[in-house]
Each structure stands twice: as structure tokens, then as C-alpha cells.
């Protein structure tokens, strides 16, 4: 019984929780990326984008354009994170009509 409790405590202490707040989603996985022909990128995560202080497209997508400064870098980071199953942080422009992504972070896990 002691060992089961110890293993449970270790598992819980190492777990990260996907959390979205008004400005960002942290510790989220990239569930879906799709790109329109005009270069607009839609990003769906394991977080609840409805909690962000913006209007998520279809209630689930944050967006950016490949033409935006840093747009190509955002896309590269998000795609790499999705391919290897890493969690990311996504910061949005508060009040934006399509939950415009300001920047993306990734940490060593």
C-alpha cells in the first residue's frame, strides 16, 4: 500500500496541467493545425480556448498568418511540437476577433 501511494504521488507531482486563462494557454498540446490558402493558420490545442479574452474561431481555434512577423517561426515551432508531442504555451492578443497569437513558447520537458 505504501508503494502504491508513493507511485501515485510521484505521478501527480510530475504531471502538467493544460490551463487557459485570459491571456494564454499553458502546458497544452497542439491538437490540430490547418492552413488556408491565404496563409491564415488555425491552431487548436488541448486547452479550453473559450477561456481566452478573445473570440476563438469556432470556439476552439487561435490564429495567425504566415505573413505576420514571426509567422513562419510560430508555424515551425507549433508543427515541431505537434510532431514530437511536446507541450507549448500560446499567448494571444487580448480582445482580438480571431484570438491572434502573439507568441509561442516551448520548454524542455
C-alpha positions, 0 to 999 in steps of 0.5 A: 500500500505504501508503494502504491501511494508513493507511485501515485504521488510521484505521478501527480507531482510530475504531471502538467496541467493544460490551463487557459486563462485570459491571456494564454494557454499553458502546458497544452498540446497542439491538437490540430493545425490547418492552413488556408490558402491565404496563409491564415493558420488555425491552431487548436490545442488541448486547452479550453480556448473559450477561456481566452479574452478573445473570440476563438474561431469556432470556439476552439481555434487561435490564429495567425498568418504566415505573413505576420512577423514571426509567422513562419517561426510560430508555424515551425515551432507549433508543427515541431511540437505537434510532431514530437508531442511536446507541450507549448504555451500560446499567448494571444492578443487580448480582445482580438476577433480571431484570438491572434497569437502573439507568441509561442513558447516551448520548454524542455520537458 
